[in-house]
């Protein structure tokens, strides 16, 4: 399959390959597609969150509750980072 990109995009791809970030044009394009997938997943999650808010499906937190919630998130992120 052939893809035609703008000269600016082709230059960017070649730059990424020449500095060693990616090995091939295909790798650069695959990375771009993966970012689009991640963006779509995030937008879907935001839509679902909006739907939940609109339907009253949420929990209210006070300042201390939020602090504890975010500390828990940070701890889970640290544990996941250590597991890799």
Secondary structure as UniProt FT lines:
FT   HELIX           7..18
FT   TURN            19..20
FT   HELIX           25..54
FT   TURN            55..56
FT   HELIX           63..83
//
